[in-house]
């Protein structure tokens, strides 16, 4: 878990031109769609989502171009001690 220097919403607003819309597939059903930001850290590649996004291990994240990413691990970043960002590693 890392600490964010600014609120996650502000981070997403600053990088809005890089946001990608993902369909979230769980148990063979699309359960939601959400915007995320791709990134890579020391633990590997991940997609960040705002905390109100329902993401679990084994979910499949699907882009409009039909790219598929299987979530292998989830971690959180905080701002002022509160979880604000979900990192979905794939």
N, C-alpha and C positions, 0 to 999 in steps of 0.2 A: 504494500500500500504506500502510495506516495502522496505528498501534500502539494496541492495546486497553488500557484501564486495569485491566481484570480479565480472568480467563480466559473464553474464549468460552462454556464450559459454564455458568459462573456467570451470565453475561449472559443465556443462554437460560432458565435457571432463574428469574431475576428477572422475565422477561417471558413466562413460560409461558402466561399467560392470552391472549396475542396470537399464539401459535404456530398456524400453519396447516399441515395435512398436504398435501403436493404429490406427485402421481405424476410421475415423470420419464420422458418419452418420448423415445427416440432411434431414428432409422431406423424409424419407424412401430411401435415396440414399447415397451411399458412395461418399463423396466429396474429400477426401484426406486421406493420412496416415502421421503420424508424430511420432517421438520418444518422450517419456515423462518419468518423474520420479515421482513415488508415494511418498507421504509424508502425514503427519498429523500435524496440528497446532491447536491453541486454537479455531479456527473456524470450525474444523473438517477435514476430509480427503480430499485430493486434488491430482491432477496430474499436474505437472509443464511441460510447453512447452516453447520453444523459441518463442519470440514475433512475428516472421513471420508466425506463425501457426494460421489458421482461426478457432477459437473456439467460439461458442455462447451458451447461455443458451438454454437448451433442446436438444442440440446435444447429440448423443450417442457415447461413446468411446468404441471400441470393440478390445479385445486382440486376438491374434492368438488362444488362448484356448477358445475363444468365451465367455469371461467374458464381461459383459456390464455394463457401468457406465453412468448414465444420468447426464449431467451437470446442476447443480441447481444454480450456481453462478460463476461469473468470477471476478478475481481481478488481479492486476499487481504488480510486484516488479520492482524496478528501480536500475540502476547503474549510478552514476554521474548525476542524475536527468532525465535520459532517461529510458522509459519503455523497459525492456529487457526480462521479464519472465511473462508468463500467468499462473495463478493458476486456474485450472478448478475444482471447488468443486463439489462433487457428493453426 
